[in-house]
């Protein structure tokens, strides 16, 4: 499950690459069980209103532990592909679960992940997210939308859009037609590796079906974060087992 040279070229050109069937049905079911009955998601979930007032729910954490989320974040089929696509060693940054619930899940406004992370002190956009579908992601239930190649714009200004942080709507209006809009419809177990400057958004979920996603995020070990007046460097992400379900 190692990305090919062609996929590396695609990532550099488009800002993302999609890998189908990266996780099995049994692995996806285990993660859904953890959402519905585990402590990590239940204890870290909050909501942020979109521009229409609908609630987009998110659970987020910043440390690796002994749970299944950490096991997935450090499994070779994730972290080794991140290293290849990034072109250097990588550190774990954080994990999160998006909970776009049936009939009520709010939208996520157009943004770049580095639009958030720049304000947290990261010096360079050498950062990446891995977006893993746990339910079928369709246009009807608010699948991820990306603007192909938009990572080459560099970081855009971000501010409040509803209760969320979003890219400057005026600039989005100016540049949106310059890039191909892609609706990332995905089957459970498919993963999208994408650059931290790729513009992405998602519509609300007014369908009968949940759209739940696990996203695990990484920083290049050469990319420091500013803490006060000090630059801090992340340590290399450990590598676990691809047989994490049996552990």
N, C-alpha and C positions, 0 to 999 in steps of 0.2 A: 504494500500500500504506500509506495513512495511515489511522489509526483515526478513526472517526466520532464525532460528538458523543454519540450513543447509547452507544458503547463507552466513552467517557470517563465517562459517568454510571454505567455498569455497573462500571467499575473502582473508582470512588469508593464505590459501594454494596457491592460484593462483595469488593473487595480484589484482584481479578484480572480479566483479560480474555484469551480465547483467540483467536488469529488463525490460521486454517487456511491451509496452503499458502504460508507466508511464504517458504519456500525450496524450490527445485526438486529433483527427484530427482537431477540431476547435481551440484548443490551439496551435497546430503546425502552422496552417494557420495564426493565429494572430502574431506569432513570425516572420514568413516569411514576412508578411506585414510590420512589423517593420524594418526588414532588408532592404526592398526595398524602404521604404518611411520615416523611422525614422531618427532622428538626432544623436542618440548615436552611431550607427554603422558608418554612413557616416562621422561623425566627428572624429573618432578614428582609421580609417583603415590605415594600412601601409602594405608594401609587403617586403618579404625577399626571395632572390633568393636561390633556391636549388642548388645542386652540378652541375646540367646541365644548370643552368641559367634560368629555369622557375620560375615564380613568385608565391609564396604562400602568399595569402593575409590573414590578421588578423586584427580584431578590438579588442581593449582591454581597460578596465577601472578598477579602483581600489576602487571605492566608491559605496555605495548603494544610490539609489535615489527614485524617485516616478514613474519610468518607469516600463514597463512590465518585463524587464530583471531582475530588482531588485526584483520584485514580485515573479518571478520564483525562484530566488536564495534563497529566504527565505520561500518558501512554505513548509509546513510540510512534504510532500512526498519526498522532497529533503533533507532538513536540518535534519529531524529526522532520516532518514536512514543513513546520514553521521555520525551522533552521534553514532548510534548503531554499524556501521561498524568500526568506529575509536575507539570505546570503551571509549570515553570521550567527553566532551563538545567541540564545534567547533565554529570558528570565520570565517566570510566571508573574503576571501583574494582578489580575483578579478574575473571578468567575461570577457569572450571573445567570439567572433564569428569567426569561420573559414570559409573562403569563397573560396572553391575550385571550381572555375568556369569551365563550360563545355569547353572542348578542349584546355584549357590553364592553368588550376590550377596546381601549382607546387607541388612537393613532400615535405614531412617533413622527415628529416633524423632521423635515430635511436637516441633516446635520453631518458633520464629520466627527468621528470619535476623537481625533486629535483636537477638535474644537473644544472638547471638555478637558482633555488631558494636558493641553498646553497650559491651561490655567492652574493645573495641579503642579506645574513646574518642570515638566519634561522638556528637555532642550531640543531634541530632534523628533521628527515624526516616524522614526524607525520602530514602528509598533504595529501590531496586527491583532485582528479578532478572528476567531474560528466559530462560526455560527452553525449549530447542529440542530436540524429539525427533529423534533420528537413527535409531532403530529404532522399529518399532511399540511403543507403550506400552499395555499391557493390564492388566487385573486379574490375569491369570495370571502375568505377569512383573514384578509389583510396581510398577505405575504410581503416579504422584504422587497423593496424596490431600490435599485441602484442606478446611478448614471455612469455608464461604461467610460472609463478613462478619466473621470473627473478628479482622481487623485493627483493628476498632473497640474491642477490649478494651484496647488499649495494650500496652506491653511486660510480659510475664510473667517471673517469676523462672526462671532456668535453672541447671542443675547437671549433674553427671555421670549419664548413663544408659548403662550398659555403659562403653565407652571413648569414647562420643560425648557431646556437650553437648545436652541436651534440656530442654524445658519441664517445670516441676514436675508430676510425674505426678498428684499429688493435685488440683491445680488443673485439669489436663486432664480428669480424671474429673468434676469439678464442672461444667465448662462445656460439655463435648462435646455434650450433648443440646440445647444452646441454638442450635446452628448446623447447617445442612444439610451433611452429608458428601458431598463430590463426588469421584468417581474420575475423574481426568483422563486418560481414554483418548485417545491422540493418534496420528495417522499421522506418519511421518517428514516433516519440514519444517514441522510445526505448531509455533507458539510460544505460550507462556503468559507474559504479563507480570503480575508479581504484587508486591504491597506487602511491605515488609520486616517488617511485623508480622502478616502472614497466617500462621496456624497451618497447617503442612503436615507430611506424613510419607509414608513408603512402606513397603510390605510386602517381605519377602525375595523373591528370584526363584528359584523352584524349578522353573521351566519349562525347556523345551529351547531357549529363545531369549534372546539378549542383550537388555538394555535400556540403551543408551548415550545420553547426553544431554550437550549443551553448554549451559552456563549462563554468561551474561555479566551482570555486576552493576554498578550505577551509583549514584552519590551526587549529590544536589543540590549545585550549586556554592555555594549559600548555607549549606550545612551543614558546620560546621568539625569537625575531629577534634582531640582533645586529645593533645598530645605533650609529656609532662612537664607544665610549667606554661604551655605555649604553645599557642594555637589555630592550627592550620594549615588553610588553605582549598585545595581541589582546583582545578586549572585546568580550563577547558572541554574536553570531549572533542572531538577533531578529527572531522571528517566525511569519510569516504572515498567510495568508489564502490559503487553497487549492482551493478556489473558486476565484482565482485571476483574471480570465477572466471576471468575473462579476463586479469587483471592478473598 
